[in-house]
Amino acid sequence: MLIVAVAWIYVVGLMALTETSIVAGIVTFLFYCVLPLSTIIYIGGTGKRRARRRAAEQAAREAQQAARRD
């Protein structure tokens, strides 16, 4: 997934460089690269965030149970 993201940044960066003005290049980079990639990476990481949250909750429950036993 990371290699695809890097390749997309490269392609859109070249597109932005060929724009007629600096403002058009910045807008192209933002709307074709930054916004879509951030959305896709956020959605792609949902499972990892959910698993990390569940692991933290499980660790907290185990710590509470251990504290109650002592």
Beta strands, then each sheet from edge to edge (+ up, - down):
end
